[in-house]
Amino acid sequence: MLPTLAGGTLFFPGLFALCSWALRRWRPEWTRTDRVMISTRLVSSVQAVLATGSGIVIIRSCNDVVTGRITRTFSQVEEPQLVVQES
């Protein structure tokens, strides 16, 4: 779980920095506020897609979603996203 957590902790801020850098190169006329807003929305969209995908995996892995136990998938996929979103 620790490597996955470290990967998520590096991936999302890295994606934000890469997007901000690319927008600064491609659209120099945009203000810093515009670049940060677009970068934030991109990272949020990626997190939403990954959260939805992992939710589908978790639901499909349980026989009974209401009373079934969540498998190890949650700790491998969701926890890194939650840690990054909290910070």
C-alpha positions in Angstrom: 0.0 0.0 0.0 2.9 2.4 0.7 4.2 2.4 -2.9 0.7 3.2 -4.1 0.3 6.0 -1.6 3.7 7.4 -2.7 2.7 7.1 -6.3 -0.5 9.0 -5.8 1.2 11.6 -3.7 3.7 12.2 -6.5 1.3 11.8 -9.5 -1.4 14.3 -8.8 0.9 17.3 -7.8 3.1 16.3 -10.7 0.2 16.4 -13.1 -0.8 19.8 -11.8 2.8 21.1 -12.2 3.1 19.7 -15.7 -0.2 21.2 -16.8 0.7 24.6 -15.4 4.1 24.5 -17.1 2.6 23.4 -20.4 -0.1 26.1 -20.3 2.6 28.7 -19.5 4.5 27.6 -22.7 1.4 27.2 -25.0 -0.6 30.2 -23.8 1.7 32.9 -22.5 -1.0 35.5 -22.7 -3.1 33.7 -20.0 -2.7 35.0 -16.4 -1.4 32.8 -13.6 -4.9 32.6 -12.2 -6.2 31.1 -15.5 -3.4 28.6 -15.7 -4.0 27.5 -12.1 -7.8 27.2 -12.6 -7.4 25.0 -15.7 -4.7 22.9 -14.1 -6.8 22.4 -11.0 -9.9 21.4 -13.0 -7.8 18.9 -15.0 -6.4 17.2 -11.9 -9.9 17.1 -10.4 -11.3 15.5 -13.5 -8.6 12.9 -13.5 -9.3 12.2 -9.8 -13.0 11.9 -10.5 -12.4 9.4 -13.3 -10.1 7.3 -11.2 -12.5 7.4 -8.2 -15.4 6.3 -10.4 -13.4 3.5 -11.9 -12.2 2.2 -8.6 -15.7 2.5 -7.2 -16.9 0.3 -10.1 -14.2 -2.2 -9.4 -15.1 -2.3 -5.7 -18.8 -2.8 -6.4 -18.2 -5.5 -8.9 -15.9 -7.4 -6.5 -18.6 -7.6 -3.8 -21.3 -10.1 -3.9 -23.6 -8.0 -1.7 -22.7 -4.3 -1.9 -24.7 -3.4 1.2 -23.3 -5.9 3.7 -20.2 -7.2 1.8 -16.7 -6.4 3.0 -14.6 -4.1 0.9 -11.6 -5.9 -0.4 -8.1 -4.8 -0.5 -8.9 -2.7 -3.6 -10.0 0.2 -1.5 -6.7 0.5 0.3 -4.8 0.2 -3.0 -6.7 2.7 -5.1 -8.8 5.0 -3.0 -6.6 5.9 -0.1 -3.9 7.6 -2.1 -6.5 9.7 -3.8 -8.1 10.7 -0.4 -4.7 11.6 1.0 -3.9 13.8 -1.9 -7.4 15.5 -1.8 -7.0 16.2 1.9 -3.7 18.0 1.5 
